[in-house]
Amino acid sequence: GEDVEQSLFLSVREGDSSVINCTYTDSSSTYLYWYKQEPGAGLQLLTYIFSNMDMKQDQRLTVLLNKKDKHLSLRIADTQTGDSAIYFCAETTTGNQFYFGTGTSLTVIP
Amino acid sequence: ETGVTQSPTHLIKTRGQQVTLRCSSQSGHNTVSWYQQALGQGPQFIFQYYREEENGRGNFPPRFSGLQFPNYSSELNVNALELDDSALYLCASSLGQVPNSPLHFGNGTRLTVT
């Protein structure tokens, strides 16, 4: 089945950029997503990219997709303490089942 | 715009019991998906409902069942609860007729089985 992998932890200083990485195995993925989960809450959609795109920018967020290497990244510019959370990447082919990674816990140090 | 709401927020059950979790979809959304998130893991797909019918199922046994109602709200039922069923259960709604429509999640129901 589909496998989505992420590193478990990332720690950055406030004001620096954060880069969260994700790899996936299914070459027929159509859309790839980034979600944020704060403690005690559900998942909040941050952004998504269609598989025929290389990059998407949305305010402080930049998504890069390397389809050849099946590698997705999320860059958060000027990281703030409010960005501390768990970040999940997810991919889908048919759209009815999303495959999530195990999440990357981002800690922002003031 | 009303977001996805789930009830209850927390629940404690005993092994062998049955549980029903409820979800109201975001206004305008006609598709509901259920996910199980174990501690420290990413969400795992249970099933999806579209037009009141199951529209895809993950690797979960038949004791996990669901319903979708004409107003697009949904229930997740779990029979014969096991200790491993302890998890956060997330409901997500989307637009079924839009390919790969993003999922919009509720805050989940935390189920503890003792």
Interface residues (C-beta under 8 A of the other chain):
Chain A: V4 T30 Y31 Y33 Y35 G40 A41 G42 L43 Q44 L45 Y48 F88 A90 T92 T94 G95 N96 Q97 F98 Y99 F100 G101 T102 G103
Chain B: V4 S33 Y35 G40 Q41 G42 P43 Q44 F45 Q48 Y50 N55 G56 G58 L90 A92 P99 N100 S101 P102 L103 H104 F105 G106 N107 G108
